[in-house]
Amino acid sequence: MHRTPAHPITTPEITSSAPAKLILCGEHAVVYGRPAIALPLDGIRARVSILPGRTSCGILVIARDLRRRWWVAQNSTNALSELITNTLRHLGGEAALRTASMRITIRSSIPIASGMGSGAAVATALVRGLANHLGHSLPANDVSALVYASEQRFHGTPSGIDNAVIAFEQPIWFVRQAASSPNATPGDQAAPARLAPLIEPIRISQPLTLLIADTGVRSPTRAPVGDVRVRWQANPAHYEALFDEVGVVAAQIRACLAEGTMPVLGELLSQNHSLLQRIGVSSPELDALVAAATHAGALGAKLSGAGWGGVMLALVNDEQKVTVAQALRAAGARRVFTTLVQRHVGQATANEV
């Protein structure tokens, strides 16, 4: 059901933002119904500003970091154009879409195709900005659902974890629920709609410091996700067993976070990386950074995100932070961020070091 259209806010500029994300554990297995843990990174954000346009001018999108601009009406199949159209229709029906006239500017400090949720963060900031522009306040569930539909268009078979952790902006335990049909397979576009995912806040009893290192290798999410699906279809028993192991590790990591047992947590993160190597989504660059962090004294390290490039993370003590960061740069990291996951609010902030 469409909401009643609201009059556009007359404020000259509406701004909104959304954080990057980091998958702590559970990558790929989460697509197949196993649990994963994800963290928002408050200090690394995508930002959107919206200015009202002249009547009947239409919607102009300016993506500063991509050095691109386009009119939505003239590039309607673009993923962001579709998201804008769907969001306006959701908020105010066809009337809001027909009368929409605005200039949307997008900026982001999140590395693209790096496993840090760049696309989902831009989409979330965009949905929030459009809602504010039309005078609406969307709950996180609605924002997440709109972004997930866009992620499906862009990534093919996303798990749903990126849009969830970014929309809710808190560390979450995420489990993708099975489809309503027992014969449906993961990512089957013809399958019945899935049940809503299980999303729970997680308890973090002790602050933890993570280093995030960017390989500089860009790998769109759909490529490794699609490759895993092909191999899963060819040998389901083998991959289901690997996904089961990842699920067990994720449950143990959740317990470690609640209990504050950092050395054990580090070992489990490294174990998760070994499983991801066996699943086939690591890369020489990621493995080199994981090895460098471990040799420099990190408690544990693993790739984060879809793999084949992007970023890895290392759990460190404060006294190890500088040494491990130096080792990561020496091993080829293009950028290194330090991330503090707070105990009380359960939110991660990140800064480049």
C-alpha positions as CSV (number, residue, x, y, z in Angstrom):
1,M,0.0,0.0,0.0
2,H,1.4,3.4,-1.0
3,R,1.7,6.2,1.5
4,T,-0.2,9.4,1.0
5,P,2.2,11.8,-0.9
6,A,3.7,14.5,1.3
7,H,4.7,18.0,0.2
8,P,8.5,18.2,-0.4
9,I,10.4,19.9,2.4
10,T,11.4,23.4,1.5
11,T,14.8,23.2,3.2
12,P,17.4,24.0,0.5
13,E,19.4,20.8,1.1
14,I,18.6,17.4,2.6
15,T,21.6,15.3,3.6
16,S,21.8,11.6,4.7
17,S,24.5,9.0,5.2
18,A,25.1,5.3,5.9
19,P,28.1,3.4,7.2
20,A,30.4,0.9,5.6
21,K,30.2,-2.6,6.9
22,L,32.5,-5.4,7.8
23,I,31.6,-9.1,7.9
24,L,33.3,-10.6,10.9
25,C,32.5,-14.2,10.0
26,G,30.2,-16.4,8.0
27,E,30.7,-15.1,4.4
28,H,29.2,-17.2,1.6
29,A,27.8,-19.8,4.0
30,V,25.3,-17.1,5.0
31,V,23.8,-17.3,1.5
32,Y,22.9,-20.9,2.2
33,G,21.2,-20.4,5.6
34,R,24.1,-20.4,8.0
35,P,24.7,-17.6,10.4
36,A,27.0,-14.6,10.0
37,I,28.1,-11.7,12.1
38,A,28.5,-8.2,10.6
39,L,29.6,-4.8,12.0
40,P,28.8,-1.3,10.9
41,L,31.9,1.0,10.5
42,D,30.7,4.4,11.5
43,G,33.7,6.4,10.5
44,I,33.6,5.3,6.8
45,R,30.4,6.5,5.2
46,A,28.5,7.1,2.0
47,R,26.8,10.5,1.9
48,V,23.9,11.8,-0.2
49,S,22.7,15.4,-0.6
50,I,19.4,16.4,-2.3
51,L,18.5,19.8,-3.6
52,P,15.0,20.6,-5.0
53,G,15.0,21.1,-8.7
54,R,12.9,23.3,-10.9
55,T,9.4,22.1,-11.6
56,S,9.2,19.4,-14.3
57,C,13.0,19.4,-14.4
58,G,13.3,15.7,-13.5
59,I,15.9,13.9,-11.3
60,L,19.6,14.5,-11.9
61,V,22.1,12.1,-10.2
62,I,25.8,13.2,-9.7
63,A,28.1,10.5,-8.5
64,R,31.2,12.5,-7.5
65,D,33.6,9.6,-6.9
66,L,32.7,7.9,-10.2
67,R,32.8,11.2,-12.1
68,R,29.4,10.4,-13.6
69,R,26.1,12.3,-13.9
70,W,22.8,11.2,-15.5
71,W,19.1,12.0,-15.6
72,V,17.0,9.2,-14.2
73,A,14.5,9.4,-17.0
74,Q,17.2,8.9,-19.6
75,N,19.0,6.1,-17.8
76,S,16.1,4.2,-16.2
77,T,17.8,0.8,-16.1
78,N,20.7,2.0,-14.0
79,A,20.6,0.3,-10.6
80,L,20.5,3.6,-8.7
81,S,17.9,5.0,-11.1
82,E,15.7,2.0,-10.4
83,L,16.2,2.4,-6.7
84,I,15.2,6.0,-6.9
85,T,12.1,5.2,-8.9
86,N,11.1,2.3,-6.6
87,T,11.7,4.4,-3.4
88,L,9.6,7.3,-4.7
89,R,6.9,5.0,-5.7
90,H,7.0,3.3,-2.3
91,L,6.8,6.6,-0.5
92,G,4.2,8.5,-2.6
93,G,2.9,6.3,-5.4
94,E,3.0,7.4,-9.0
95,A,2.1,11.0,-8.2
96,A,5.4,11.4,-6.3
97,L,7.3,9.8,-9.2
98,R,5.6,12.0,-11.8
99,T,6.3,15.3,-10.0
100,A,9.7,14.5,-8.6
101,S,12.3,17.1,-9.5
102,M,15.6,17.2,-7.7
103,R,19.4,17.1,-7.9
104,I,21.0,14.2,-6.0
105,T,24.8,14.2,-5.2
106,I,26.5,11.0,-4.0
107,R,29.9,10.9,-2.3
108,S,31.5,8.0,-0.5
109,S,34.7,7.2,1.3
110,I,34.1,3.5,1.1
111,P,36.4,1.6,-1.3
112,I,34.3,0.2,-4.2
113,A,34.1,-3.6,-4.7
114,S,36.1,-4.2,-1.6
115,G,33.8,-6.2,0.6
116,M,32.9,-3.2,2.8
117,G,29.3,-2.7,1.5
118,S,29.9,0.3,-0.7
119,G,26.9,-0.3,-2.9
120,A,24.5,-1.0,0.0
121,A,25.8,2.0,1.9
122,V,25.2,4.3,-1.1
123,A,21.7,2.8,-1.6
124,T,20.8,3.2,2.1
125,A,21.9,6.8,2.2
126,L,19.9,7.4,-1.0
127,V,16.7,5.8,0.4
128,R,17.0,7.8,3.6
129,G,17.6,11.0,1.7
130,L,14.6,10.5,-0.5
131,A,12.4,9.8,2.5
132,N,13.6,12.9,4.3
133,H,13.1,14.9,1.1
134,L,9.5,13.9,1.0
135,G,8.9,14.4,4.7
136,H,8.8,10.7,5.7
137,S,10.7,8.7,8.3
138,L,11.3,5.2,7.2
139,P,11.9,2.4,9.7
140,A,15.1,0.4,9.3
141,N,13.2,-2.6,8.1
142,D,11.7,-0.7,5.2
143,V,15.0,0.9,4.3
144,S,16.7,-2.6,4.4
145,A,14.0,-4.1,2.2
146,L,14.2,-1.4,-0.5
147,V,18.0,-1.7,-0.6
148,Y,17.9,-5.5,-0.7
149,A,15.7,-5.3,-3.9
150,S,18.4,-3.1,-5.4
151,E,21.2,-5.4,-4.2
152,Q,19.4,-8.3,-6.0
153,R,19.5,-6.3,-9.2
154,F,23.2,-5.4,-8.8
155,H,24.7,-8.5,-7.2
156,G,22.4,-11.3,-8.4
157,T,22.1,-13.5,-5.2
158,P,23.0,-11.4,-2.2
159,S,22.6,-12.8,1.3
160,G,20.8,-9.7,2.6
161,I,23.4,-9.1,5.3
162,D,24.9,-5.9,3.9
163,N,21.6,-4.0,3.7
164,A,20.6,-5.3,7.1
165,V,23.7,-4.3,9.1
166,I,24.0,-0.9,7.3
167,A,20.3,0.0,7.7
168,F,20.2,-1.0,11.4
169,E,23.7,0.4,12.1
170,Q,24.5,-2.0,14.9
171,P,26.4,-5.3,15.1
172,I,24.1,-8.1,14.1
173,W,23.7,-11.9,14.0
174,F,22.1,-12.7,10.7
175,V,20.5,-15.9,9.4
176,R,18.8,-16.0,6.0
177,Q,15.6,-18.0,6.4
178,A,14.7,-20.8,4.1
179,A,12.4,-20.2,1.1
180,S,8.7,-21.1,1.7
181,S,9.0,-23.9,-0.9
182,P,11.2,-26.9,0.2
183,N,12.3,-27.3,-3.5
184,A,13.7,-23.8,-3.8
185,T,17.4,-23.3,-4.1
186,P,19.6,-20.4,-2.9
187,G,19.5,-17.6,-5.4
188,D,16.7,-19.1,-7.5
189,Q,15.0,-16.1,-9.0
190,A,11.9,-18.2,-9.8
191,A,11.6,-19.5,-6.2
192,P,8.8,-18.3,-3.8
193,A,9.7,-15.3,-1.7
194,R,11.9,-16.1,1.3
195,L,10.9,-15.5,4.9
196,A,12.2,-12.5,6.6
197,P,15.8,-13.0,7.8
198,L,16.6,-13.6,11.5
199,I,18.4,-10.4,12.7
200,E,19.5,-10.2,16.3
201,P,21.8,-7.6,18.0
202,I,24.9,-9.3,19.5
203,R,26.5,-8.8,22.8
204,I,30.1,-7.6,22.8
205,S,31.5,-7.7,26.3
206,Q,34.9,-6.3,25.7
207,P,36.2,-3.7,23.1
208,L,38.1,-5.3,20.3
209,T,40.5,-3.7,17.9
210,L,40.5,-4.8,14.3
211,L,42.8,-3.7,11.4
212,I,41.2,-3.7,8.0
213,A,43.6,-3.9,5.0
214,D,42.6,-3.2,1.4
215,T,44.3,-5.4,-1.2
216,G,43.5,-2.8,-3.9
217,V,42.0,-5.7,-6.0
218,R,38.4,-4.9,-7.0
219,S,36.1,-7.9,-7.2
220,P,32.3,-7.4,-7.7
221,T,30.3,-9.4,-5.2
222,R,28.4,-11.3,-7.9
223,A,31.5,-12.9,-9.4
224,P,32.7,-15.0,-6.4
225,V,29.1,-15.5,-5.2
226,G,28.1,-16.8,-8.6
227,D,31.1,-19.1,-8.8
228,V,30.4,-20.6,-5.4
229,R,26.8,-21.3,-6.5
230,V,28.0,-23.1,-9.6
231,R,30.4,-25.3,-7.7
232,W,27.8,-25.9,-4.9
233,Q,25.3,-27.1,-7.6
234,A,28.0,-29.5,-9.0
235,N,28.9,-30.9,-5.6
236,P,26.3,-29.9,-3.0
237,A,27.4,-32.4,-0.3
238,H,30.9,-31.1,-0.2
239,Y,29.9,-27.4,0.0
240,E,27.1,-28.0,2.5
241,A,29.7,-29.7,4.8
242,L,31.9,-26.6,4.5
243,F,29.0,-24.3,5.1
244,D,28.1,-26.3,8.2
245,E,31.7,-25.8,9.5
246,V,31.5,-22.1,8.9
247,G,28.2,-22.0,10.8
248,V,29.7,-23.7,13.8
249,V,32.6,-21.3,13.8
250,A,30.2,-18.3,13.6
251,A,28.3,-19.6,16.7
252,Q,31.6,-20.0,18.6
253,I,32.7,-16.5,17.6
254,R,29.4,-15.1,18.9
255,A,30.1,-16.8,22.2
256,C,33.6,-15.4,22.3
257,L,32.3,-11.9,21.8
258,A,29.9,-12.3,24.7
259,E,32.5,-13.8,27.0
260,G,35.5,-11.5,25.9
261,T,37.9,-14.4,25.2
262,M,40.1,-12.6,22.6
263,P,42.8,-15.3,22.0
264,V,40.2,-17.9,21.2
265,L,38.3,-15.4,19.0
266,G,41.5,-14.8,17.0
267,E,42.0,-18.5,16.5
268,L,38.4,-18.8,15.3
269,L,38.8,-16.0,12.8
270,S,41.8,-17.7,11.3
271,Q,39.9,-20.9,11.1
272,N,37.1,-19.2,9.2
273,H,39.7,-17.9,6.7
274,S,41.0,-21.5,6.2
275,L,37.4,-22.6,5.4
276,L,37.0,-19.7,3.0
277,Q,40.1,-20.8,1.2
278,R,38.6,-24.3,0.9
279,I,35.4,-22.8,-0.4
280,G,37.5,-21.1,-3.1
281,V,37.0,-17.4,-2.5
282,S,40.4,-16.3,-1.2
283,S,43.2,-14.9,-3.4
284,P,47.0,-14.7,-3.3
285,E,46.8,-11.1,-2.2
286,L,44.4,-11.8,0.6
287,D,46.4,-14.8,1.7
288,A,49.6,-12.8,1.8
289,L,48.0,-10.1,4.0
290,V,46.5,-12.7,6.3
291,A,50.0,-14.4,6.7
292,A,51.7,-11.1,7.2
293,A,49.3,-10.1,10.0
294,T,49.6,-13.5,11.7
295,H,53.4,-13.5,11.5
296,A,53.5,-9.9,13.0
297,G,51.6,-11.0,16.1
298,A,47.9,-10.6,15.2
299,L,45.6,-12.8,17.3
300,G,43.9,-14.0,14.1
301,A,43.1,-12.8,10.6
302,K,40.8,-13.6,7.7
303,L,39.4,-12.2,4.5
304,S,36.2,-10.2,4.8
305,G,33.4,-10.1,2.3
306,A,32.9,-11.9,-1.0
307,G,36.6,-12.5,-1.6
308,W,38.8,-12.7,-4.7
309,G,40.1,-9.3,-3.6
310,G,38.8,-6.5,-1.4
311,V,39.7,-6.5,2.2
312,M,40.9,-8.6,5.1
313,L,40.8,-8.1,8.9
314,A,43.1,-8.8,11.7
315,L,42.3,-9.0,15.4
316,V,45.1,-7.2,17.4
317,N,45.9,-6.0,20.9
318,D,46.6,-2.3,21.2
319,E,50.4,-2.9,21.6
320,Q,50.4,-5.0,18.3
321,K,48.4,-2.5,16.2
322,V,51.3,-0.4,14.8
323,T,53.5,-3.4,14.1
324,V,50.8,-5.4,12.4
325,A,49.7,-2.3,10.3
326,Q,53.3,-1.9,9.2
327,A,53.5,-5.6,8.2
328,L,50.3,-5.3,6.2
329,R,51.6,-2.3,4.2
330,A,54.9,-4.1,3.6
331,A,52.9,-7.1,2.3
332,G,51.1,-4.9,-0.2
333,A,48.1,-3.4,1.5
334,R,46.9,-0.2,-0.3
335,R,45.2,1.2,2.8
336,V,44.9,0.1,6.4
337,F,42.1,1.2,8.7
338,T,42.0,0.7,12.4
339,T,38.6,-0.2,13.9
340,L,37.5,-0.1,17.5
341,V,34.4,-2.2,18.3
342,Q,32.9,-0.7,21.4
343,R,31.7,-2.8,24.3
344,H,28.6,-0.8,25.4
345,V,27.0,0.5,22.3
346,G,28.3,-2.3,20.1
347,Q,29.2,-0.1,17.3
348,A,32.4,0.0,15.3
349,T,34.2,3.2,14.3
350,A,37.1,3.2,11.8
351,N,39.9,5.5,10.8
352,E,42.7,5.1,8.3
353,V,46.2,4.6,9.9
